[in-house]
Amino acid sequence: MISKLPRWVEAGSFLLALVAGLVNSIGLLGFKHQSISHLSGTATQLGTSFVITNVADTLHLIFILLSFIIGAALSGAFLPSGALKLSHNYSGLLLFEALLLAGSVYFLSGSSMIGHYLASAACGLQNALATTYSGAVIRTTHVTGIFTDLGLMLGAKLRGESFDSRKARLFLLIISGFIFGGTLGAYSFHFYKFNALFIPATICLVLAVSYSVFKAINSKKT
């Protein structure tokens, strides 16, 4: 069970889920109704593309998947573990995610597929930033697993086991952030098209700076 949930974990999880919801909704509206922040739908599209679409579309879907993996690999290369810890230096990766999203705006504005791949890499990088916290699986770019975990927790409670309210709170924050991000993404895409991706890029930039300051302050106290 999560005995203590720091505010920085709550705020960071919510804001990262918000970023993913923004990117994914913009992707659904602008990338041929294609999900970007998670790959279940893309993998299914890839499977069907071998039968019903052309080679170019199949290759595009493969590059989307590979871009997500490359983004996750970048996180894995720079972080010593997938556990969420204040001692880790997330600022550099958050800054790089902001640059990837800003770069995707540049290419998408010119109708280049490279913009799709940069956005997918940004989501892969973000999803790998932190995979666990005190035993709770954290995925900020999709919520299928989180809904599953909540269902399992409720089922265990019905069976008479204790209910980890702090873990449930963390999961609900991620879900609400993702949904709110989707709403904000749809609204902003209506007015700004792909320039709306500057919103999640800016959030990542602010998070990078805020985390650096927060880490520096806490290191002085210890």
Summary of the structure (lengths in Angstrom):
residues: 222
radius of gyration: 17.9
end to end distance: 25.7
largest distance: 60.4
contacts: 755
relative contact order: 0.20
helix: 75%
strand: 2%
